[in-house]
Amino acid sequence: MKHTIGLDNPLYNYLLSISLREPAILQQLRAETARLPAAMMQIAPEQGQFMALLIQLIGAKKTLEIGVFTGYSSLAVALALPGDGKVIACDVSEEYTAVARRYWNLAGVSDKVDLRLAPALETLDKLLAEGEAETFDFAFIDADKENYQGYYERALQLIRPGGLIAIDNVLWGGRVADSQIQDISTRAIRAFNNKLHQDERVTLSLVPIADGLTLALKR
């Protein structure tokens, strides 16, 4: 086949049925999040599983998350980390992260997650000022799209050489490919995608999983 196969509902359900190994605690969190008005912000379960695999592949211990929501991705990562692993999690919502905290506790990984409730750019700049550059193994960016470039530039400084940055929503429901759509978020993601395509500081792959996940390996 010359290009990535499209997934209709029957094929997608088949994919889940023969590959997804979702822990019960993640199933519970996903079900609770599905009842929220902003449920569409939840990452797909197969993406969480893929990220957990990446964590294990690179032997990550210290990770960064920009955009927590109800905590599915941070929980998937924390479960995949070794006992002494750590997630620095950045968000501004006390309401949504209260759900995340509850599930981190239920899963027994709350000691692995350091939640920073503040604008993420402030948290990232503080980490850099504290001498944390090149000390992280992995970063996941899934927050407001207008600030993606700022998050990426700081994450690139914080990640060690050979570390990995994963950026969510880069296909943006297909809207990035429609030139008629010119809202701020869509334009921001287009500009971000174009920037990374030319960025020789990283080895790049855009994986068409869920809403598009770009992987940038720091050289």
Secondary structure as UniProt FT lines:
FT   HELIX           9..19
FT   HELIX           24..33
FT   TURN            34..35
FT   TURN            37..38
FT   HELIX           39..41
FT   HELIX           45..57
FT   TURN            58..59
FT   STRAND          62..66
FT   TURN            69..70
FT   HELIX           72..80
FT   TURN            83..84
FT   STRAND          86..91
FT   HELIX           94..107
FT   HELIX           110..112
FT   STRAND          113..117
FT   HELIX           120..129
FT   TURN            130..131
FT   TURN            133..134
FT   STRAND          136..141
FT   HELIX           145..147
FT   HELIX           148..158
FT   STRAND          159..168
FT   HELIX           172..177
FT   TURN            179..180
FT   HELIX           184..197
FT   TURN            200..201
FT   STRAND          202..207
FT   TURN            210..211
FT   STRAND          213..218
//
